Amino acid sequence: MATSGGTEPSVRCSSSRKHGQGVDADGDGAADPNDLDDAAQTAARYLCADGHDLASRQGWIDAIAGYNHREDYVRAVAEETNRLTLS
């Protein structure tokens, strides 16, 4: 699941160490980061885990930065999110 900047989230990021590995959202017996259902549910878990208010801009940025605090990654995710929600 690459972002527009070519950055791929790592399953060994600090969030995975803190919150565990991925989620088996579709019940097929494997938490697969290349499976859309599993990846989306895992991302939701990571983003909501620290209690950020995802309805606010700053809460959203803080949640993304909590997953991967590299500024270029946060910017790439924010840009892709805006592109998807505005199209």
N, C-alpha and C positions, 0 to 999 in steps of 0.2 A: 504494500500500500504506500506508494511513493507520493510525496507532495509535489506541487508544481516546481519547487526549487530543487528537486532531485534528492531531498533528504528523506531517508526511510527511518521510521521509528524503530528503536532497538528494543527487543524483548528483555534486554538486560539493563534498561534504564532504571533510574532510582525509584520510579513509581512501581515497577514490577517487583523490585526488592521489597518495597514498603507494603504493597497491596496484593502481592501474589502474582502468579502468571495469568494467562488469559482465561476467558469464560467460554464454556461450551454452550453457546446460546441456542443452537439448533438440535442439541441432544444426540449428536452422532458419535459421541464418545471421545471426541478430540477438541481441544481448544486450539483452533488453527488460525493464526494471524492473517492467513490468506483467504479465509472464508468470511464473506461480508457480514453474515449474522454474528459470528464470533467476534470479529474485529470491532463492529459497531458497539456491541454490548460491553466489550472490554474497554473501549475508549470511554463509554459513558461511565463505567465504574471508576476509571482513573480520574475523569474530569470532575465527578461529583464527590469523590472520596474525602476531600479536605474541606467540604462545606462551602465552596465558593458559590456566590450568587451568579448563576449563569445567565440571568436575565439582564445583568448590568455589563457594560463594556469592560470595566475594570475586573469584574469577577471572572469573565470569560478569559481575558488575557492572563490573569493570575492562575487560572486553572490550566491553561495551555502551558504556561511557564513552569507550573508544578510538574508537568509530565516531562518536559524537556526545556530547560531554561536557556538554551542557546537563542540569542536574539533573532538570528536569521531563521531559525525553525519557527519561533512564535510568529514572526512576520509572515512567513510562507503559509502557515496554517490560517492566519487571519485573512490574508489575501484570497486564499482558495475558498474559505467559508463565505466571504463577501461575494465572490464571483458566483458561487453556487446558489446563494440565497437571493441574489439580485437578478438572476437570469430567468 
